[in-house]
Amino acid sequence: MPTIAIVGAGPGMGLAIARTFAARGFDVALIARNRGKLEDLVAALAAQSITAAAFPADVLDHDQLTHALADAAAYFGGIDVLEYSPLGHADTTAMTTPSATTPADVQAQIDSQLYGAIAATRAVLPAMRAAGAGTLLYTTGAGSVSPIPMFGNINAAAAALRNWAINLHGELTGTGIQAAHVAIGVWIGDHGPQGAPTATADQIAPVYWDLHVHREQAESVFTGVHQDQTR
């Protein structure tokens, strides 16, 4: 069976993406820092007859992340889809406006968002190139496309990941490998700020399947149930 590896797996989008792909015949490799939380996700998926396994790793530790993805590939016989969407560390999620941002404020976000994505991609891309098939999906907020002042440092790093992912899409065109970026422009869940657009993780997750299937698209910006396919 094909396998999706979800880096930054959690009980929201990670679980929803796992269920979306599993419903279409995929096994699931879950990667995040906290082993206990991963095992809870594995149990939740197993209760729905979904085959999943946990591979703990910190995206800031590139060797650890590379080994986790290698272990997942060995366990399942390969990784067909990589989805990258880690939550920031507690010490890297401070929000700064553009004028108040220091180089360190951006560097912390770059380490998690861009450098972690590059390390994860380098871990799985050689096997995908050898197979002539694969999908690489990268998640940010919509501030990577339309920045918001209060998220100045976070948006800058997200925009860097977006640029790199779309550029990777262009490089891989014609190889059988799809790379694409998802920008989520809604509050996920029911407890967002008043007036903010909201959607459930289950409403957003089909976007990832669409990008896996419709391989000419480099990006999807989700602003509601009827999201914008921008590229």
Residue pairs with C-beta under 8 A, 6 or more apart in sequence:
1 25
1 26
1 27
1 51
1 76
2 25
2 26
2 27
2 78
2 80
2 81
3 26
3 27
3 28
3 29
3 72
3 73
3 76
3 77
3 78
3 79
3 80
3 81
4 17
4 18
4 21
4 26
4 27
4 28
4 29
4 79
4 80
4 81
4 82
4 83
5 29
5 31
5 69
5 72
5 79
5 81
5 82
5 83
5 124
6 14
6 17
6 18
6 28
6 29
6 30
6 31
6 83
6 85
7 31
7 32
7 57
7 59
7 65
7 69
7 82
7 83
7 84
7 85
7 86
7 116
7 120
8 14
8 31
8 32
8 59
8 84
8 85
8 86
8 87
9 15
9 18
9 30
9 31
9 32
9 38
9 41
10 32
10 37
10 41
10 87
11 37
11 40
11 41
11 44
12 188
12 189
12 201
13 85
13 139
13 184
13 188
13 201
13 204
13 205
14 30
14 32
14 41
14 85
15 41
15 44
15 45
15 201
16 200
16 201
16 202
16 204
16 205
17 83
17 205
17 208
18 28
18 30
18 41
18 45
18 50
18 52
19 45
19 48
19 50
19 202
19 205
20 202
20 205
20 206
20 208
20 209
21 28
21 81
21 208
21 209
21 212
22 28
22 45
22 48
22 50
22 51
22 52
24 209
26 80
26 81
27 50
27 51
27 52
27 76
28 45
28 50
28 51
28 52
28 53
29 52
29 53
29 55
29 69
29 72
29 75
29 76
29 79
30 38
30 41
30 42
30 52
30 53
30 54
30 55
31 38
31 54
31 55
31 56
31 57
31 65
31 68
31 69
31 72
32 38
32 56
32 57
32 86
33 56
33 57
33 58
34 56
35 54
35 56
38 54
38 55
38 56
39 54
41 52
41 54
42 52
42 53
42 54
45 51
45 52
46 52
53 72
53 75
53 76
55 68
55 69
55 71
55 72
55 75
56 68
57 64
57 65
57 67
57 68
57 69
58 64
58 65
59 65
59 86
59 112
59 116
59 119
59 120
60 89
60 111
60 112
60 116
62 115
62 116
62 119
65 116
65 119
65 120
65 123
66 119
66 122
66 123
69 79
69 82
69 120
69 123
69 124
70 123
72 79
73 79
73 124
73 127
78 127
78 131
79 124
79 127
79 128
79 134
80 133
80 134
80 135
81 134
81 135
81 136
81 137
81 212
82 120
82 121
82 124
82 134
82 135
82 136
82 137
83 137
83 138
83 139
83 208
84 116
84 117
84 120
84 121
84 136
84 137
84 138
84 139
85 138
85 139
86 112
86 113
86 116
87 93
88 108
88 109
88 112
88 154
89 108
89 112
91 108
92 108
92 109
92 111
92 112
93 154
94 105
94 108
94 153
95 150
95 151
95 152
95 153
95 154
96 102
96 105
96 152
96 153
97 149
97 150
97 152
98 149
98 152
99 152
100 152
101 152
101 153
101 156
105 153
106 153
106 156
106 157
108 153
109 153
109 154
109 156
109 157
109 158
110 157
110 160
112 157
113 140
113 157
113 158
113 160
113 161
114 157
114 160
114 161
114 164
117 138
117 161
117 164
117 165
118 164
121 136
121 168
124 134
124 136
125 134
125 136
125 177
127 134
128 134
128 136
128 177
129 175
129 177
131 176
132 175
132 176
132 177
133 176
133 177
134 176
134 177
134 178
135 177
135 178
135 179
135 180
135 211
135 212
135 215
136 165
136 168
136 172
136 177
136 178
136 179
136 180
137 179
137 180
137 181
137 182
137 208
137 211
137 212
138 161
138 162
138 165
138 179
138 180
138 181
138 182
139 181
139 182
139 183
139 184
140 158
140 159
140 161
140 162
140 181
140 182
140 183
140 184
141 151
141 154
141 155
141 158
141 183
141 184
141 185
142 183
142 184
142 185
142 221
142 222
142 223
143 151
143 154
143 155
143 158
143 159
144 155
144 158
144 159
144 161
144 162
144 181
144 183
145 159
145 162
145 183
145 185
145 221
145 230
146 185
147 155
147 156
147 159
148 155
158 183
161 181
162 181
162 183
162 219
165 179
165 180
165 181
165 218
165 219
166 181
166 218
166 219
166 231
168 179
169 178
169 179
169 180
169 181
169 218
169 219
170 218
171 179
172 178
172 179
178 211
178 212
178 215
179 218
180 211
180 217
180 218
180 219
180 220
181 218
181 219
181 220
182 207
182 208
182 211
182 219
182 220
182 222
183 219
183 220
183 221
183 222
184 204
184 222
185 197
185 221
185 222
185 223
186 192
186 196
186 197
186 198
186 199
186 204
186 222
186 223
186 224
187 193
187 196
187 197
187 198
187 199
188 198
188 199
188 200
188 201
188 204
189 198
189 200
189 201
190 198
192 198
197 223
197 224
199 222
199 224
199 225
203 225
204 222
207 220
207 222
207 227
210 217
210 220
211 217
211 220
217 229
217 231
218 231
219 229
219 230
219 231
220 227
220 228
220 229
220 230
221 227
221 228
221 229
221 230
222 228
